[in-house]
């Protein structure tokens, strides 16, 4: 007798990317995010963070930078 592994234990691995139930878009959606196809609007905190990071390097970002970006001070 073989142990029961469930109805779809490995089936999702054989499906093409984008059709899996646990792909990136789905994971982002259930966590409250979405994958954008366009850059953020220039007056948003994310645009400010990206501009700062492209000028100073991503490794220079700290939590304070994110707070400043949200407050419109970055």
Backbone as XML, in Angstrom:
<?xml version="1.0"?>
<chain id="A" units="angstrom">
  <residue number="1" name="UNK">
    <atom name="N" x="0.843" y="-1.176" z="0.000"/>
    <atom name="CA" x="0.000" y="0.000" z="0.000"/>
    <atom name="C" x="0.892" y="1.245" z="0.000"/>
  </residue>
  <residue number="2" name="UNK">
    <atom name="N" x="0.613" y="2.189" z="-0.913"/>
    <atom name="CA" x="1.376" y="3.429" z="-0.999"/>
    <atom name="C" x="0.780" y="4.490" z="-0.084"/>
  </residue>
  <residue number="3" name="UNK">
    <atom name="N" x="1.625" y="5.342" z="0.509"/>
    <atom name="CA" x="1.071" y="6.421" z="1.347"/>
    <atom name="C" x="0.342" y="7.444" z="0.483"/>
  </residue>
  <residue number="4" name="UNK">
    <atom name="N" x="-0.697" y="8.004" z="1.045"/>
    <atom name="CA" x="-1.485" y="9.007" z="0.341"/>
    <atom name="C" x="-0.710" y="10.323" z="0.331"/>
  </residue>
  <residue number="5" name="UNK">
    <atom name="N" x="-0.507" y="10.894" z="-0.846"/>
    <atom name="CA" x="0.232" y="12.158" z="-0.951"/>
    <atom name="C" x="-0.658" y="13.315" z="-1.339"/>
  </residue>
  <residue number="6" name="UNK">
    <atom name="N" x="-1.933" y="13.107" z="-1.396"/>
    <atom name="CA" x="-2.856" y="14.190" z="-1.739"/>
    <atom name="C" x="-3.166" y="14.213" z="-3.217"/>
  </residue>
  <residue number="7" name="UNK">
    <atom name="N" x="-4.261" y="14.842" z="-3.588"/>
    <atom name="CA" x="-4.709" y="14.824" z="-4.979"/>
    <atom name="C" x="-3.816" y="15.606" z="-5.929"/>
  </residue>
  <residue number="8" name="UNK">
    <atom name="N" x="-3.106" y="16.600" z="-5.425"/>
    <atom name="CA" x="-2.295" y="17.406" z="-6.340"/>
    <atom name="C" x="-0.921" y="17.674" z="-5.741"/>
  </residue>
  <residue number="9" name="UNK">
    <atom name="N" x="-0.336" y="16.673" z="-5.106"/>
    <atom name="CA" x="0.893" y="16.903" z="-4.364"/>
    <atom name="C" x="2.028" y="17.429" z="-5.224"/>
  </residue>
  <residue number="10" name="UNK">
    <atom name="N" x="2.181" y="16.964" z="-6.451"/>
    <atom name="CA" x="3.264" y="17.433" z="-7.308"/>
    <atom name="C" x="2.772" y="17.990" z="-8.632"/>
  </residue>
  <residue number="11" name="UNK">
    <atom name="N" x="1.490" y="17.948" z="-8.865"/>
    <atom name="CA" x="0.963" y="18.358" z="-10.159"/>
    <atom name="C" x="1.272" y="19.810" z="-10.497"/>
  </residue>
  <residue number="12" name="UNK">
    <atom name="N" x="1.258" y="20.704" z="-9.528"/>
    <atom name="CA" x="1.476" y="22.122" z="-9.817"/>
    <atom name="C" x="2.860" y="22.383" z="-10.380"/>
  </residue>
  <residue number="13" name="UNK">
    <atom name="N" x="3.838" y="21.545" z="-10.075"/>
    <atom name="CA" x="5.195" y="21.747" z="-10.585"/>
    <atom name="C" x="5.289" y="21.502" z="-12.080"/>
  </residue>
  <residue number="14" name="UNK">
    <atom name="N" x="4.354" y="20.732" z="-12.624"/>
    <atom name="CA" x="4.372" y="20.428" z="-14.045"/>
    <atom name="C" x="3.644" y="21.468" z="-14.885"/>
  </residue>
  <residue number="15" name="UNK">
    <atom name="N" x="2.895" y="22.340" z="-14.262"/>
    <atom name="CA" x="2.132" y="23.342" z="-14.997"/>
    <atom name="C" x="3.035" y="24.506" z="-15.381"/>
  </residue>
  <residue number="16" name="UNK">
    <atom name="N" x="2.768" y="25.152" z="-16.508"/>
    <atom name="CA" x="3.588" y="26.300" z="-16.929"/>
    <atom name="C" x="3.535" y="27.423" z="-15.905"/>
  </residue>
  <residue number="17" name="UNK">
    <atom name="N" x="4.621" y="28.178" z="-15.815"/>
    <atom name="CA" x="4.667" y="29.319" z="-14.906"/>
    <atom name="C" x="3.530" y="30.284" z="-15.241"/>
  </residue>
  <residue number="18" name="UNK">
    <atom name="N" x="2.943" y="30.890" z="-14.243"/>
    <atom name="CA" x="1.821" y="31.794" z="-14.452"/>
    <atom name="C" x="0.491" y="31.083" z="-14.297"/>
  </residue>
  <residue number="19" name="UNK">
    <atom name="N" x="0.500" y="29.762" z="-14.356"/>
    <atom name="CA" x="-0.725" y="29.000" z="-14.153"/>
    <atom name="C" x="-0.681" y="28.243" z="-12.831"/>
  </residue>
  <residue number="20" name="UNK">
    <atom name="N" x="0.417" y="28.367" z="-12.123"/>
    <atom name="CA" x="0.520" y="27.719" z="-10.816"/>
    <atom name="C" x="-0.299" y="28.498" z="-9.804"/>
  </residue>
  <residue number="21" name="UNK">
    <atom name="N" x="-0.880" y="27.822" z="-8.849"/>
    <atom name="CA" x="-1.660" y="28.551" z="-7.839"/>
    <atom name="C" x="-0.786" y="29.397" z="-6.924"/>
  </residue>
  <residue number="22" name="UNK">
    <atom name="N" x="0.504" y="29.137" z="-6.864"/>
    <atom name="CA" x="1.369" y="29.862" z="-5.936"/>
    <atom name="C" x="2.446" y="30.647" z="-6.668"/>
  </residue>
  <residue number="23" name="UNK">
    <atom name="N" x="2.133" y="31.261" z="-7.792"/>
    <atom name="CA" x="3.128" y="32.054" z="-8.503"/>
    <atom name="C" x="3.303" y="33.423" z="-7.843"/>
  </residue>
  <residue number="24" name="UNK">
    <atom name="N" x="4.236" y="34.213" z="-8.334"/>
    <atom name="CA" x="4.566" y="35.491" z="-7.708"/>
    <atom name="C" x="3.387" y="36.448" z="-7.650"/>
  </residue>
  <residue number="25" name="UNK">
    <atom name="N" x="2.638" y="36.575" z="-8.736"/>
    <atom name="CA" x="1.499" y="37.498" z="-8.740"/>
    <atom name="C" x="0.481" y="37.117" z="-7.670"/>
  </residue>
  <residue number="26" name="UNK">
    <atom name="N" x="0.239" y="35.825" z="-7.521"/>
    <atom name="CA" x="-0.712" y="35.360" z="-6.504"/>
    <atom name="C" x="-0.170" y="35.645" z="-5.104"/>
  </residue>
  <residue number="27" name="UNK">
    <atom name="N" x="1.101" y="35.369" z="-4.884"/>
    <atom name="CA" x="1.701" y="35.612" z="-3.572"/>
    <atom name="C" x="1.641" y="37.091" z="-3.216"/>
  </residue>
  <residue number="28" name="UNK">
    <atom name="N" x="1.913" y="37.949" z="-4.177"/>
    <atom name="CA" x="1.830" y="39.386" z="-3.923"/>
    <atom name="C" x="0.399" y="39.812" z="-3.631"/>
  </residue>
  <residue number="29" name="UNK">
    <atom name="N" x="-0.545" y="39.261" z="-4.373"/>
    <atom name="CA" x="-1.946" y="39.629" z="-4.192"/>
    <atom name="C" x="-2.437" y="39.273" z="-2.793"/>
  </residue>
  <residue number="30" name="UNK">
    <atom name="N" x="-2.118" y="38.085" z="-2.312"/>
    <atom name="CA" x="-2.622" y="37.684" z="-0.995"/>
    <atom name="C" x="-1.928" y="38.426" z="0.134"/>
  </residue>
  <residue number="31" name="UNK">
    <atom name="N" x="-0.776" y="39.038" z="-0.138"/>
    <atom name="CA" x="-0.106" y="39.827" z="0.887"/>
    <atom name="C" x="-0.405" y="41.317" z="0.768"/>
  </residue>
  <residue number="32" name="UNK">
    <atom name="N" x="-1.275" y="41.683" z="-0.181"/>
    <atom name="CA" x="-1.706" y="43.070" z="-0.289"/>
    <atom name="C" x="-0.895" y="43.903" z="-1.257"/>
  </residue>
  <residue number="33" name="UNK">
    <atom name="N" x="-0.112" y="43.273" z="-2.109"/>
    <atom name="CA" x="0.694" y="43.992" z="-3.089"/>
    <atom name="C" x="0.280" y="43.582" z="-4.488"/>
  </residue>
  <residue number="34" name="UNK">
    <atom name="N" x="0.768" y="44.294" z="-5.474"/>
    <atom name="CA" x="0.538" y="43.902" z="-6.856"/>
    <atom name="C" x="1.795" y="44.165" z="-7.664"/>
  </residue>
  <residue number="35" name="UNK">
    <atom name="N" x="1.980" y="43.399" z="-8.698"/>
    <atom name="CA" x="3.128" y="43.543" z="-9.575"/>
    <atom name="C" x="2.790" y="44.591" z="-10.628"/>
  </residue>
  <residue number="36" name="UNK">
    <atom name="N" x="3.528" y="45.692" z="-10.637"/>
    <atom name="CA" x="3.230" y="46.790" z="-11.549"/>
    <atom name="C" x="3.951" y="46.612" z="-12.875"/>
  </residue>
  <residue number="37" name="UNK">
    <atom name="N" x="3.300" y="47.012" z="-13.943"/>
    <atom name="CA" x="3.901" y="46.942" z="-15.269"/>
    <atom name="C" x="4.521" y="48.276" z="-15.671"/>
  </residue>
  <residue number="38" name="UNK">
    <atom name="N" x="4.204" y="49.323" z="-14.936"/>
    <atom name="CA" x="4.710" y="50.663" z="-15.238"/>
    <atom name="C" x="5.430" y="51.217" z="-14.012"/>
  </residue>
  <residue number="39" name="UNK">
    <atom name="N" x="6.357" y="52.165" z="-14.214"/>
    <atom name="CA" x="7.019" y="52.779" z="-13.066"/>
    <atom name="C" x="6.027" y="53.588" z="-12.237"/>
  </residue>
  <residue number="40" name="UNK">
    <atom name="N" x="6.349" y="53.819" z="-10.967"/>
    <atom name="CA" x="5.429" y="54.591" z="-10.122"/>
    <atom name="C" x="5.356" y="56.048" z="-10.574"/>
  </residue>
  <residue number="41" name="UNK">
    <atom name="N" x="4.255" y="56.687" z="-10.256"/>
    <atom name="CA" x="4.093" y="58.120" z="-10.552"/>
    <atom name="C" x="5.196" y="58.891" z="-9.829"/>
  </residue>
  <residue number="42" name="UNK">
    <atom name="N" x="5.690" y="59.966" z="-10.423"/>
    <atom name="CA" x="6.836" y="60.696" z="-9.857"/>
    <atom name="C" x="6.615" y="61.275" z="-8.458"/>
  </residue>
  <residue number="43" name="UNK">
    <atom name="N" x="5.389" y="61.535" z="-8.089"/>
    <atom name="CA" x="5.134" y="62.170" z="-6.794"/>
    <atom name="C" x="4.796" y="61.174" z="-5.687"/>
  </residue>
  <residue number="44" name="UNK">
    <atom name="N" x="5.147" y="59.913" z="-5.859"/>
    <atom name="CA" x="4.841" y="58.895" z="-4.851"/>
    <atom name="C" x="6.079" y="58.582" z="-4.012"/>
  </residue>
  <residue number="45" name="UNK">
    <atom name="N" x="5.882" y="58.063" z="-2.799"/>
    <atom name="CA" x="7.030" y="57.675" z="-1.970"/>
    <atom name="C" x="7.945" y="56.648" z="-2.656"/>
  </residue>
  <residue number="46" name="UNK">
    <atom name="N" x="7.357" y="55.706" z="-3.373"/>
    <atom name="CA" x="8.174" y="54.705" z="-4.047"/>
    <atom name="C" x="9.066" y="55.346" z="-5.108"/>
  </residue>
  <residue number="47" name="UNK">
    <atom name="N" x="8.541" y="56.293" z="-5.850"/>
    <atom name="CA" x="9.345" y="56.988" z="-6.862"/>
    <atom name="C" x="10.491" y="57.749" z="-6.203"/>
  </residue>
  <residue number="48" name="UNK">
    <atom name="N" x="10.226" y="58.345" z="-5.042"/>
    <atom name="CA" x="11.282" y="59.068" z="-4.327"/>
    <atom name="C" x="12.378" y="58.118" z="-3.858"/>
  </residue>
  <residue number="49" name="UNK">
    <atom name="N" x="11.973" y="56.961" z="-3.350"/>
    <atom name="CA" x="12.941" y="55.945" z="-2.900"/>
    <atom name="C" x="13.775" y="55.452" z="-4.074"/>
  </residue>
  <residue number="50" name="UNK">
    <atom name="N" x="13.134" y="55.156" z="-5.191"/>
    <atom name="CA" x="13.864" y="54.664" z="-6.354"/>
    <atom name="C" x="14.835" y="55.713" z="-6.891"/>
  </residue>
  <residue number="51" name="UNK">
    <atom name="N" x="14.427" y="56.972" z="-6.902"/>
    <atom name="CA" x="15.314" y="58.043" z="-7.363"/>
    <atom name="C" x="16.521" y="58.183" z="-6.438"/>
  </residue>
  <residue number="52" name="UNK">
    <atom name="N" x="16.261" y="58.143" z="-5.139"/>
    <atom name="CA" x="17.358" y="58.247" z="-4.170"/>
    <atom name="C" x="18.307" y="57.063" z="-4.318"/>
  </residue>
  <residue number="53" name="UNK">
    <atom name="N" x="17.755" y="55.879" z="-4.428"/>
    <atom name="CA" x="18.582" y="54.679" z="-4.534"/>
    <atom name="C" x="19.404" y="54.652" z="-5.816"/>
  </residue>
  <residue number="54" name="UNK">
    <atom name="N" x="18.849" y="55.144" z="-6.915"/>
    <atom name="CA" x="19.613" y="55.154" z="-8.158"/>
    <atom name="C" x="20.767" y="56.144" z="-8.088"/>
  </residue>
  <residue number="55" name="UNK">
    <atom name="N" x="20.621" y="57.168" z="-7.272"/>
    <atom name="CA" x="21.675" y="58.178" z="-7.128"/>
    <atom name="C" x="22.712" y="57.780" z="-6.083"/>
  </residue>
  <residue number="56" name="UNK">
    <atom name="N" x="22.275" y="57.175" z="-4.975"/>
    <atom name="CA" x="23.166" y="56.891" z="-3.843"/>
    <atom name="C" x="23.436" y="55.408" z="-3.638"/>
  </residue>
  <residue number="57" name="UNK">
    <atom name="N" x="22.732" y="54.541" z="-4.343"/>
    <atom name="CA" x="22.903" y="53.096" z="-4.172"/>
    <atom name="C" x="21.847" y="52.514" z="-3.240"/>
  </residue>
  <residue number="58" name="UNK">
    <atom name="N" x="21.362" y="51.352" z="-3.591"/>
    <atom name="CA" x="20.310" y="50.708" z="-2.789"/>
    <atom name="C" x="20.798" y="50.330" z="-1.402"/>
  </residue>
  <residue number="59" name="UNK">
    <atom name="N" x="22.094" y="50.028" z="-1.289"/>
    <atom name="CA" x="22.629" y="49.627" z="0.009"/>
    <atom name="C" x="22.643" y="50.774" z="1.018"/>
  </residue>
  <residue number="60" name="UNK">
    <atom name="N" x="22.491" y="52.021" z="0.550"/>
    <atom name="CA" x="22.490" y="53.158" z="1.457"/>
    <atom name="C" x="21.117" y="53.428" z="2.078"/>
  </residue>
  <residue number="61" name="UNK">
    <atom name="N" x="20.083" y="52.764" z="1.609"/>
    <atom name="CA" x="18.733" y="52.999" z="2.133"/>
    <atom name="C" x="18.587" y="52.461" z="3.551"/>
  </residue>
  <residue number="62" name="UNK">
    <atom name="N" x="17.942" y="53.252" z="4.385"/>
    <atom name="CA" x="17.631" y="52.835" z="5.750"/>
    <atom name="C" x="16.133" y="53.023" z="5.986"/>
  </residue>
  <residue number="63" name="UNK">
    <atom name="N" x="15.673" y="52.600" z="7.122"/>
    <atom name="CA" x="14.263" y="52.798" z="7.477"/>
    <atom name="C" x="13.908" y="54.286" z="7.504"/>
  </residue>
  <residue number="64" name="UNK">
    <atom name="N" x="14.852" y="55.105" z="7.900"/>
    <atom name="CA" x="14.612" y="56.551" z="7.953"/>
    <atom name="C" x="14.305" y="57.115" z="6.567"/>
  </residue>
  <residue number="65" name="UNK">
    <atom name="N" x="14.971" y="56.600" z="5.543"/>
    <atom name="CA" x="14.700" y="57.054" z="4.181"/>
    <atom name="C" x="13.252" y="56.767" z="3.776"/>
  </residue>
  <residue number="66" name="UNK">
    <atom name="N" x="12.752" y="55.621" z="4.167"/>
    <atom name="CA" x="11.369" y="55.262" z="3.834"/>
    <atom name="C" x="10.385" y="56.178" z="4.571"/>
  </residue>
  <residue number="67" name="UNK">
    <atom name="N" x="10.694" y="56.489" z="5.816"/>
    <atom name="CA" x="9.831" y="57.415" z="6.561"/>
    <atom name="C" x="9.855" y="58.811" z="5.936"/>
  </residue>
  <residue number="68" name="UNK">
    <atom name="N" x="11.042" y="59.262" z="5.522"/>
    <atom name="CA" x="11.164" y="60.572" z="4.878"/>
    <atom name="C" x="10.406" y="60.595" z="3.542"/>
  </residue>
  <residue number="69" name="UNK">
    <atom name="N" x="10.489" y="59.496" z="2.803"/>
    <atom name="CA" x="9.791" y="59.420" z="1.520"/>
    <atom name="C" x="8.278" y="59.478" z="1.723"/>
  </residue>
  <residue number="70" name="UNK">
    <atom name="N" x="7.781" y="58.789" z="2.748"/>
    <atom name="CA" x="6.344" y="58.823" z="3.033"/>
    <atom name="C" x="5.885" y="60.210" z="3.453"/>
  </residue>
  <residue number="71" name="UNK">
    <atom name="N" x="6.768" y="60.942" z="4.146"/>
    <atom name="CA" x="6.432" y="62.293" z="4.593"/>
    <atom name="C" x="6.651" y="63.332" z="3.489"/>
  </residue>
  <residue number="72" name="UNK">
    <atom name="N" x="7.205" y="62.914" z="2.354"/>
    <atom name="CA" x="7.452" y="63.833" z="1.249"/>
    <atom name="C" x="8.715" y="64.662" z="1.428"/>
  </residue>
  <residue number="73" name="UNK">
    <atom name="N" x="9.622" y="64.230" z="2.309"/>
    <atom name="CA" x="10.815" y="65.003" z="2.605"/>
    <atom name="C" x="12.083" y="64.453" z="1.963"/>
  </residue>
  <residue number="74" name="UNK">
    <atom name="N" x="11.977" y="63.410" z="1.201"/>
    <atom name="CA" x="13.152" y="62.816" z="0.560"/>
    <atom name="C" x="13.290" y="63.315" z="-0.854"/>
  </residue>
</chain>
